[in-house]
């Protein structure tokens, strides 16, 4: 995953952590937790303007290029509908797949190698024209044009039954290249029959109906496509449309789409008349405005966590107890041992045994910003199991680490090189906590501080011999372990001559690959979740990863906001499908 595509993928921690974690971080204690009904106590009514305040600019508004979790959450609630989606709800209730543009959540055949969806009658674009099967096909085709539609996820390239050429690139190269042979392969993989679209896959994918919930599978009108120049253009299939143009780094305004019909959409409540997104504000300024709760800020929400320096202001403000929440996010921090260098499993276990997760949590804002992790599967992910693969203490066990190194027969202290990004005070404090544990556990640690300009080091196989371990963070693209384990540990989709994909540790295990195929092909969701959980255990025992922290953020909102819900399906960000404003708020 290239730098900047962080909402649903791994990244060197600290390189651009604000993108990945949406401002998660900081300290403080005793934070108030909102009950599920607090922000919804006022009856929800249509009307008014909702304000969305943020620091980080949207990477893309093009649905086929969108991969940051915050942007996926906002765009799929406002302007882009997909065949399936997720409802408004807390916890598991928010992760139950439902139909969106389609009449149902899809029909699988051929053991899960073929999927069929039928469009609802009456779904419209913002100009009143019908959304068609051809529009869906065209949207999918754009993801194959990886030299034009850059930065987006590669689910279609990975799953559709189209051969790949040298270097792993699909033989079909998208709609901008005139190639009859490649087009014929795409036409066979994605077919239209009236309002029914069928996807023919390269292998069984039992939860492919969750894959198509992502904006990469949103319809796109071919007549409006300007390729890379469409990055910040919006042509809406949802309840809102962009008013005027979007200004990168500043934001834009969304107003009602008169051609959206609530009769075809049971997910989005679309209460505000207008939603104004403002980018480029500092986290401190956002928090101060929400705490002060003046003028239009009474109707404001944010994706940014309240900084530690301002949390005392929240704790002493009784009004904030009903309009703030310590939100559990799906992001997990973890360490990646490099299997091209750290080949001895006992050495990897020693590293895991001496890893101070508690120190990492404390350095990154304490338990209000995260809790020690035991798995790479975050909360609300099907397949998550409760286990401690190595029975390691959260603070680490240095004596057991040294014993493992002695058992491994290696020289102690054992030298390792660790890459970190950034160099901010938070990163430095977190690195220091890990280094102390490792050094006490028998390792001699050299730290390489990567800057933003050279963070692609960990993506390049030519650099595989330059580090032993690197940190990363990940969130599932959809609430299933199938969007975590394969992209990180299936060597068949990760390793190529030019990229390690998202597997910075160059993990390759044929038995794990076979287990991934079996889990993919298992139609029964309960059994599939168990199988993914078993794979996760095997990876943890092999120390394919060392879990560090499940992230939390501390969000606030204005007193006039209604319908607040902590929904894991939108990555813990404000759920714009639910929110409204109370115009009587004082």
SEVO-280931 format. One line per 2 residues: their letters; for each residue x, y, z of C-alpha. Coordinates in steps of 0.001 Angstrom, whole numbers, plus 524288, in hexadecimal, padded with zeros to 5 digits. Layout:
! residues N
a = X/Y/Z | ...;
END
This chain:
! residues 586
xx = 80000/80000/80000 | 805D7/80CEC/7FBED;
xx = 80742/81826/8055F | 7FA69/81F52/806DE;
xx = 7F1AB/8136F/804E7 | 7F012/810F9/81330;
xx = 7E1EC/80F8E/816FE | 7E188/80120/81427;
xx = 7EF57/7FCA7/81473 | 7FC8F/7FB6D/81A5D;
xx = 805F8/806AA/81BBE | 812BE/8092D/82288;
xx = 80E45/80EAE/82F81 | 8108A/81D18/830D1;
xx = 812DC/82035/8226F | 8055B/82601/8212D;
xx = 7FE63/82078/82CCF | 7F40D/82B01/82CD9;
xx = 7EED6/825CB/8201C | 7EDE2/817F8/824D7;
xx = 7E94B/81A87/8328C | 7E0EC/82670/82FC4;
xx = 7E711/82DD8/83AE5 | 7E6B2/8229C/84497;
xx = 7F0A6/824F6/84F38 | 7F33B/82C77/85BA3;
xx = 7F173/82A4B/86A0F | 7E856/82D57/87527;
xx = 7DFE9/8251A/87DFF | 7D215/823F2/882CC;
xx = 7CC03/827A2/875CB | 7BD39/8277A/874F8;
xx = 7B6AC/81D36/86CA5 | 7A9F4/82097/8660C;
xx = 79E88/81747/866FC | 7989F/8130C/85A27;
xx = 78D0E/81C36/85B7F | 793D1/82889/86022;
xx = 79597/82F67/85319 | 788C9/829F5/84E3D;
xx = 78097/82E43/859DA | 77B06/83979/851CE;
xx = 7718C/83451/84784 | 77858/833EA/83A64;
xx = 772F0/83D9B/83099 | 776B0/8413C/822CE;
xx = 77C86/84E7A/82005 | 787AF/8574C/823C7;
xx = 7963D/856DF/820FD | 7A005/84D3F/826A3;
xx = 7AE4A/8517A/82751 | 7B97F/847C1/82654;
xx = 7C681/84D09/82B4C | 7D340/84632/8282B;
xx = 7E1C5/847FC/826A2 | 7E527/83E36/81C15;
xx = 7E13E/840D8/80E0B | 7DA40/83633/8068A;
xx = 7E3CA/82EB8/7FDFE | 7D998/82BFF/7F398;
xx = 7CB32/82DD2/7F0A2 | 7CBEA/8249A/7E504;
xx = 7C555/81828/7EA1E | 7CEC8/80F05/7E335;
xx = 7DA5A/81617/7E971 | 7D4EB/8173B/7F740;
xx = 7DB6E/80E6D/80148 | 7DCE4/81672/80DCC;
xx = 7D2FF/811F9/817F5 | 7CE2E/81F98/81B65;
xx = 7CBD4/822CF/80D1B | 7C521/815C4/80A7F;
xx = 7BC26/8185F/8160D | 7B883/825FB/81183;
xx = 7B744/82372/80302 | 7AF10/81722/8042C;
xx = 7A5B2/81DDF/80D7B | 7A46F/82A55/80568;
xx = 7A675/828A3/7F6DE | 7A9DC/81ABD/7F2CC;
xx = 7A119/80EF9/7F410 | 7A5EB/8011E/7F1F0;
xx = 79F51/7F410/7EFC1 | 79FF3/7F0E2/7FE43;
xx = 7A311/7F8D0/80A4D | 7A1D1/7F943/81922;
xx = 796F2/7FF07/8217C | 79732/8091D/82C3F;
xx = 79A08/801EA/838E3 | 7A337/7FFB9/84439;
xx = 7AC70/7F422/84554 | 7A88E/7E7F2/83DF1;
xx = 79BA6/7EE33/839F8 | 7A314/7F799/83141;
xx = 7AAA9/7ECD9/82A5F | 79F2F/7E4E0/8253F;
xx = 79FB7/7E567/8166C | 79387/7EAEB/80FE2;
xx = 78F4E/7EDDE/8020B | 79176/7FB97/7FCBF;
xx = 79086/7FD65/7EDFB | 78D9D/7EEE8/7ECA7;
xx = 780CD/7E848/7F002 | 787C2/7DF21/7F976;
xx = 79567/7DBB2/7FE0E | 79864/7D364/7F22E;
xx = 79792/7C55E/7EDA5 | 7A38D/7BCA7/7ECE4;
xx = 7A53A/7B0FF/7E3F4 | 7B014/7A7E1/7DF8B;
xx = 7B48D/7A667/7ED93 | 7B657/7B50F/7EF35;
xx = 7BDA5/7B76F/7E26B | 7B240/7BEB4/7DC68;
xx = 7A9EA/7C95D/7E277 | 79D9E/7CFB1/7DD29;
xx = 796C7/7DC40/7E16C | 78A90/7E2D1/7DC18;
xx = 78905/7F18B/7DC42 | 77D1D/7F768/7E2CD;
xx = 77334/7FE13/7DA24 | 7734C/80CD9/7DAF9;
xx = 7813B/80FA1/7DF9A | 785CA/81C45/7D946;
xx = 791A3/824A5/7D6DC | 79137/832D3/7DB32;
xx = 78CBE/836DF/7CD81 | 780EC/82DE1/7CE64;
xx = 7860D/823A4/7C4F6 | 78560/8154F/7C8CC;
xx = 790FB/80EA8/7CF1B | 79358/802E8/7C65C;
xx = 79ABE/7F632/7C670 | 7A3CC/7FC39/7BC46;
xx = 7A713/8070B/7C607 | 7AAE4/7FCBF/7D010;
xx = 7B34B/7F588/7C620 | 7BA0C/80202/7C22B;
xx = 7BD23/8059C/7D033 | 7C395/7F86A/7D262;
xx = 7CB2E/7F993/7C5A0 | 7D197/80642/7CA1D;
xx = 7D8A5/7FF6E/7D550 | 7E0AD/7F7E0/7CB4A;
xx = 7E664/80477/7C5BA | 7F0BD/80511/7D05B;
xx = 7F914/80EDE/7C8E6 | 7EDAB/81885/7C80B;
xx = 7E4BC/8159A/7D394 | 7EFBA/8152B/7DD80;
xx = 7EF1C/8135A/7EC17 | 7E326/80AAB/7EC99;
xx = 7E158/7FCDA/7F1AE | 7E37B/7F12F/7E8B7;
xx = 7D85E/7E83F/7ECFA | 7D315/7E671/7DF38;
xx = 7E09D/7E3DE/7D9B6 | 7E30B/7DA08/7E483;
xx = 7D61F/7D2B6/7E419 | 7D087/7D31A/7D65E;
xx = 7D385/7C7E0/7CD36 | 7DCBC/7CF7E/7C46F;
xx = 7EAB1/7CA6E/7C276 | 7F64B/7D22C/7C739;
xx = 80270/7D4D8/7BF80 | 810A3/7D66C/7C3B9;
xx = 81207/7DE5F/7D031 | 80443/7DB06/7D497;
xx = 7FD0D/7E52D/7CC69 | 7F03B/7E10B/7C656;
xx = 7F036/7DDFA/7B7D2 | 7E487/7E71A/7B703;
xx = 7E94D/7F4FF/7B931 | 7DCAA/7FC7E/7BA51;
xx = 7D38D/80458/7B195 | 7DDAD/80E3F/7ACF5;
xx = 7E5CF/80413/7A592 | 7E0C1/7FEDE/798A2;
xx = 7E370/7F04E/799A7 | 7D94D/7E704/79421;
xx = 7DF1B/7DAFA/79AA2 | 7DF93/7E158/7A80B;
xx = 7D1F4/7E6EC/7A678 | 7CCBF/7D979/7A2F2;
xx = 7D25C/7D401/7AF9E | 7CBD6/7DEC8/7B787;
xx = 7BEFA/7DCDE/7B045 | 7BF44/7CE96/7B449;
xx = 7C29F/7D1B0/7C279 | 7B81D/7DC29/7C450;
xx = 7AB67/7DA53/7BCFD | 79E78/7E184/7BC10;
xx = 79109/7DBD5/7B97A | 78711/7E6AE/7BAAB;
xx = 787E3/7EB8D/7C8BB | 78FFB/7DFCB/7CD20;
xx = 79EBE/7E067/7CE32 | 7A6F3/7D422/7CFE1;
xx = 7B505/7D31D/7D48C | 7BCD6/7C715/7D0BE;
xx = 7C84F/7C556/7D9E5 | 7D56D/7BE8A/7D921;
xx = 7D267/7B6BE/7E56D | 7C73E/7B546/7EF1C;
xx = 7C541/7C162/7F794 | 7BA2E/7BE88/800F9;
xx = 7B8FF/7CC9E/8059A | 7BAAC/7D362/7F88C;
xx = 7ADB4/7D9F5/7FB74 | 7B507/7E18C/805F3;
xx = 7BFE2/7E51D/7FC6E | 7B622/7EBF2/7F36B;
xx = 7B208/7F4DA/7FE99 | 7BE83/7FCB4/7FC69;
xx = 7BE54/808ED/7F3C7 | 7C7B1/80256/7EA4B;
xx = 7BB74/7FB02/7E5BC | 7B2C4/80711/7E517;
xx = 7AC99/80A28/7D7E1 | 7B2F3/81460/7CF59;
xx = 7AD20/81B5F/7C39D | 7B65F/81969/7B81F;
xx = 7B22B/825DB/7B12F | 7B725/82E00/7BCB0;
xx = 7C418/82711/7BE9E | 7D004/82FD5/7BD29;
xx = 7D9B6/825E3/7C24C | 7E37C/82B86/7CBD5;
xx = 7DCE7/838E3/7CAAF | 7D0D2/83320/7D14D;
xx = 7D7C3/83209/7DE60 | 7CF87/83C5B/7E535;
xx = 7C38C/83BD4/7DC8E | 7B705/83647/7E255;
xx = 7AB4C/83111/7DADB | 7A221/82C4C/7E544;
xx = 79A2D/81FF6/7E6B1 | 79791/82302/7F511;
xx = 78F09/82C69/7FCCA | 79828/83812/7FB2D;
xx = 79F60/83E71/7F002 | 7AAF8/84798/7EFCF;
xx = 7A72B/855DB/7EEDD | 7B0B3/85C54/7E592;
xx = 7BE70/856CC/7E656 | 7C6FA/85086/7F09C;
xx = 7D31E/85802/7F4D5 | 7DDE8/84EF0/7F954;
xx = 7E2B1/85320/806C9 | 7D6C3/85B93/8093B;
xx = 7CB0A/852C2/806C5 | 7BD9E/85489/800EE;
xx = 7AF03/85469/80324 | 7A552/8498A/80080;
xx = 796FF/84C71/7FE42 | 78B40/843B5/7FC2A;
xx = 78AB4/83B84/7EFD5 | 77CA3/83D08/7EB5A;
xx = 77D85/830A3/7E32B | 78122/827E1/7EE9C;
xx = 77558/82054/7F35D | 77440/81C08/80196;
xx = 76B20/8117A/7FC97 | 776E1/80A80/7F6A9;
xx = 78008/80D20/8021A | 77D71/80765/80F99;
xx = 78B00/80AD8/814B6 | 78CFE/81992/813B9;
xx = 78401/82262/81B91 | 78931/82E8E/81480;
xx = 783E7/837F7/81EBC | 78BA2/844A8/81CC9;
xx = 78873/84D3B/81133 | 796B7/85073/80FC6;
xx = 7A3B4/84ABE/81481 | 7AFB0/85388/81477;
xx = 7BCF8/84CCC/8152A | 7C843/85594/8192C;
xx = 7D643/850BF/81808 | 7E327/85646/81CCC;
xx = 7DF80/85972/82AEC | 7E8A5/855B6/835F9;
xx = 7E453/84B65/83FA9 | 7E569/85546/84AB3;
xx = 7DCEF/85F3A/84395 | 7D2A7/854F2/8409D;
xx = 7D217/85058/84EB1 | 7D165/85E2B/8540B;
xx = 7C620/8615D/84B09 | 7BE84/85528/84EC0;
xx = 7C0D3/85742/85D49 | 7BCB3/86597/85C5D;
xx = 7B086/86194/854B3 | 7ADBA/86ECD/84EB6;
xx = 7A627/872D8/84282 | 7A748/868DC/83774;
xx = 7B070/86061/83F9A | 7A45D/85BEA/846FD;
xx = 7A141/85418/83AC3 | 7AEF4/84EE5/8383C;
xx = 7B59E/84197/838A5 | 7C393/83D5D/83620;
xx = 7CBDE/83183/83312 | 7D71B/83700/83B43;
xx = 7D9FF/83279/848F8 | 7D9F8/83CDD/8539C;
xx = 7E85B/83F71/856E9 | 7ED3F/83B8D/86474;
xx = 7EFD3/849B2/8684A | 7E166/84CE0/866ED;
xx = 7DBA0/840C2/86D32 | 7DBB5/846E9/87ACB;
xx = 7D2A0/8513B/874F5 | 7C975/8463F/8713D;
xx = 7CA22/83F64/87E5A | 7C61F/84BAA/885D0;
xx = 7BB52/84F15/87C2E | 7AEDA/847BE/87FE2;
xx = 7A897/84B0F/872CE | 7B330/8435A/86BAF;
xx = 7AF42/836CA/87285 | 7A3A5/835CF/8695C;
xx = 7AACD/839C1/85D16 | 7B7B0/8327E/85D54;
xx = 7BB90/8244B/85C75 | 7C7C2/81BF9/85D67;
xx = 7C5CD/814A9/850A0 | 7CB72/80755/84D98;
xx = 7D14F/8076A/83FF1 | 7D460/7FB85/8377A;
xx = 7E2B4/7FF52/835F2 | 7ED40/7F693/83BA5;
xx = 7FBA9/7FA1B/83D5C | 804F9/7EEBE/83BB4;
xx = 81336/7EB50/83927 | 817C8/7E3DF/82D36;
xx = 823C1/7DB07/82E76 | 82B2B/7D9F9/8219C;
xx = 82B41/7CB93/81DED | 83661/7CD5F/81436;
xx = 83F45/7D0D9/81FB2 | 838F2/7CC2A/82C3C;
xx = 837F4/7BDFB/827F9 | 8396E/7B76D/8354A;
xx = 82BE2/7B5DF/83B83 | 831BA/7B630/84928;
xx = 837B2/7C381/84669 | 82A86/7C87E/841C4;
xx = 8240D/7C320/84E03 | 82E57/7C9BB/85661;
xx = 82B7B/7D68B/84F9C | 81CEF/7D4DF/85227;
xx = 81F6D/7D0C0/86036 | 82761/7DCFE/86328;
xx = 81E12/7E666/85C2F | 81861/7F043/865AF;
xx = 80A89/7F249/8609C | 806DC/7F9B3/86CD7;
xx = 811DB/80354/86A3C | 80D4E/8050B/85C31;
xx = 7FF72/807BC/860E1 | 8040D/81164/86B34;
xx = 80CBC/818B8/86195 | 801C4/819D7/857C6;
xx = 7F7F8/82014/860DE | 7F4E8/815EF/86B2D;
xx = 7E8F7/80D51/86C5A | 7E014/81823/86771;
xx = 7E6ED/8170B/85A50 | 7E843/8084B/859E0;
xx = 7E9D9/7FB72/86101 | 7F413/7F0A6/85FD0;
xx = 7F0DB/7E784/85487 | 7F20E/7D8B6/853B4;
xx = 7ED77/7D735/845AF | 7EEAB/7DE6E/838E7;
xx = 7DFF0/7DD4E/83766 | 7D981/7E937/83D32;
xx = 7CC9B/7EA2E/84476 | 7BFFF/7E751/83D18;
xx = 7C747/7DEC5/83344 | 7C187/7D150/830C6;
xx = 7CC24/7C780/833D8 | 7D1C3/7CECA/83F76;
xx = 7D534/7C581/84A86 | 7DA3C/7C840/85822;
xx = 7E7A5/7C24D/859EA | 7F5A8/7C52E/85DDE;
xx = 7FDA1/7BCEC/85479 | 80A66/7BD55/85C20;
xx = 804D6/7C00E/869B0 | 80CB6/7CC9D/869C9;
xx = 80A23/7D74C/873C4 | 805A7/7E45D/86E4C;
xx = 811C8/7EA94/8743B | 81A78/7DFE6/86E9C;
xx = 822BE/7D5B9/87573 | 8313A/7D867/873DC;
xx = 8361A/7CC39/87ABF | 82DEE/7C339/87222;
xx = 832D1/7CAA0/8663E | 840F3/7C83F/86A16;
xx = 83E05/7B9F0/86C9E | 8384F/7B88D/85EF6;
xx = 84454/7BEF2/858EC | 84CF7/7B58B/8607E;
xx = 844B6/7AA31/85BBD | 8461E/7AF5F/84DD4;
xx = 854E1/7AE6C/84F06 | 85749/7BC3D/84A05;
xx = 860CB/7C66D/84EA5 | 85B50/7CF2B/85959;
xx = 858E3/7DA6D/85871 | 8527D/7D714/84B89;
xx = 85357/7E28A/841F0 | 846F3/7E79D/83B62;
xx = 84424/7F37B/832F2 | 836EA/7F9DE/834D1;
xx = 830AE/803AC/82B88 | 8279D/80E3D/8308C;
xx = 82188/819BA/829A7 | 820A7/827B6/82DCB;
xx = 828A8/82B3A/8399F | 81E05/832AF/840C9;
xx = 81E77/83309/84FB2 | 81391/828DF/8504A;
xx = 81AA5/81FBD/8470A | 8277F/82199/84E32;
xx = 8211C/81E7A/85B3A | 81A85/8125C/855A8;
xx = 82736/80D9F/84F7A | 82E7A/80FBE/85C37;
xx = 824A0/8073A/8637A | 8266C/7FC1E/859CF;
xx = 83543/7FD84/85975 | 83641/7FC87/8683E;
xx = 82EC2/7EFCA/86838 | 8366E/7E9FC/85D09;
xx = 843A1/7EDE3/8626E | 84002/7E84A/86F9C;
xx = 83BAC/7DBF9/86897 | 848DC/7D9D9/86214;
xx = 84831/7E1B4/85571 | 85192/7EC32/8508F;
xx = 848CB/7F5EB/849A0 | 84C27/7FF2D/83E93;
xx = 84137/8088D/83ADF | 83FC8/80DEE/82D16;
xx = 8372F/819FB/82D1F | 8303D/81ACC/82017;
xx = 82B75/827C2/81AE9 | 81F74/82960/81276;
xx = 827D2/82A20/8063F | 82DE3/81CB9/8081D;
xx = 822C3/81545/80E8B | 82124/80D2B/80231;
xx = 82D11/805A8/806F5 | 82478/7FB98/80D6A;
xx = 81C94/7F974/80102 | 8285A/7F6A2/7F888;
xx = 82D72/7E88D/7F81F | 83AE4/7EDFC/7F4C5;
xx = 83B24/7F374/802A7 | 83769/7E6CA/80967;
xx = 844F5/7E529/80F2F | 844E9/7F276/815D6;
xx = 83C43/7EFAE/8219A | 83849/7E4D2/82AEA;
xx = 82B8A/7EA69/82FD8 | 8227E/7F5AA/82C9C;
xx = 815AE/7FA60/83297 | 80900/7FBAE/82AFC;
xx = 7FA86/7FDE3/82D19 | 7EED2/7F7C2/82675;
xx = 7E011/7F85B/8265B | 7D71E/7EEE2/81F3F;
xx = 7D154/7F39E/8127B | 7C4B9/7ECD2/81655;
xx = 7C182/7E691/8237A | 7C772/7D947/820BC;
xx = 7D4B3/7D30B/822E7 | 7D4EB/7D093/81437;
xx = 7D857/7DEFE/8128F | 7E39C/7DDF9/81C40;
xx = 7EABD/7D106/81B24 | 7EBDA/7CF00/80C51;
xx = 7F0A6/7DCAF/808C5 | 7FAFB/7DC00/8135F;
xx = 7FF60/7CDD9/81319 | 7FB6B/7C72D/80656;
xx = 80868/7C726/7FF19 | 801CE/7C44C/7F21C;
xx = 7FB76/7D1AD/7F1B0 | 80615/7D942/7F8AB;
xx = 8138B/7D5DE/7F3A9 | 81824/7DA36/7E63A;
xx = 824A0/7DF45/7E03C | 820E6/7ED53/7E313;
xx = 81892/7ECF2/7EF56 | 81612/7E582/7FBE2;
xx = 80812/7EA4F/7FB9D | 80474/7EC64/809D1;
xx = 80CB5/7E125/80EF6 | 81883/7E868/813FE;
xx = 81DB2/7DBF2/81A41 | 81E06/7D3EF/80DA2;
xx = 81637/7C93C/81416 | 8149A/7BD00/80BE7;
xx = 80E02/7B0D3/81128 | 807A5/7A722/807F1;
xx = 7FF2F/7A113/81293 | 7FA01/7AE8A/81637;
xx = 7F734/7B148/807D8 | 7EF88/7A49A/806C3;
xx = 7E7FE/7A7E3/81327 | 7E4D5/7B551/80D80;
xx = 7DF2C/7AEEC/80148 | 7D703/7A5C0/80996;
xx = 7D1C2/7B0E2/811F8 | 7CEB4/7B919/805FC;
xx = 7C6DA/7ADCF/80051 | 7BEFF/7AAEE/80CAA;
xx = 7B140/7AFEC/80A82 | 7AC6E/7AE2F/81877;
xx = 7B055/7BAF8/81F31 | 7B18D/7B507/82CC4;
xx = 7BA90/7AA44/8280B | 7C23A/7B3E2/81FA9;
xx = 7C450/7BCCD/82B61 | 7C98D/7B14E/83334;
xx = 7D2E5/7ADEA/8282D | 7D7FA/7BBDA/8272E;
xx = 7D9D0/7BBF4/835E3 | 7E1C6/7AF71/83523;
xx = 7EA72/7B56F/82AAC | 7EC5A/7C159/8333C;
xx = 7F0CC/7B8AA/83E72 | 7FA69/7B1A1/83592;
xx = 80000/7BE8E/830D5 | 8016C/7C384/83EBF;
xx = 80849/7B6FC/842FF | 8117A/7B821/83764;
xx = 813AE/7C66B/83B40 | 80FD8/7CAF2/82DBA;
xx = 80BB8/7D70D/83537 | 80CC3/7DC4A/84309;
xx = 80024/7E33D/84729 | 801EA/7F018/84E44;
xx = 7F56D/7F7DD/84FED | 7E73E/7F916/84BE3;
xx = 7E4E7/80787/849E3 | 7DA90/81035/84FEC;
xx = 7D747/81E5B/84D72 | 7D098/82897/855DC;
xx = 7C672/82FCC/84DDB | 7BDAD/83B37/8512F;
xx = 7B250/841D5/84A60 | 7A9C2/84DC5/84BB7;
xx = 79DDF/84EBA/85483 | 794C7/84FD8/848D2;
xx = 7990B/8430D/84289 | 78F6F/837BB/842EB;
xx = 790A2/82975/83F65 | 79EA7/82713/843CD;
xx = 7A248/818A4/84317 | 7AF54/811AB/8448C;
xx = 7AEA0/8090B/83879 | 7BA31/8000A/83574;
xx = 7B595/7FEE9/82759 | 7BA0A/80D00/82538;
xx = 7C6D7/80AA4/82C8C | 7C23B/811F9/838A7;
xx = 7C104/81EE9/83168 | 7B47C/82721/831B8;
xx = 7A9D0/81F8A/82AAD | 7A41A/82941/8211C;
xx = 79904/81FE6/81E0F | 793B2/82212/82BBA;
xx = 79709/82FF1/82FD0 | 78DCE/83B6C/83010;
xx = 78CE8/848A7/836B0 | 783BB/84E02/840F4;
xx = 78092/85BBF/83CA2 | 77AC1/85EE2/84A07;
xx = 787C7/85C90/850F2 | 78BE5/867EE/85991;
END
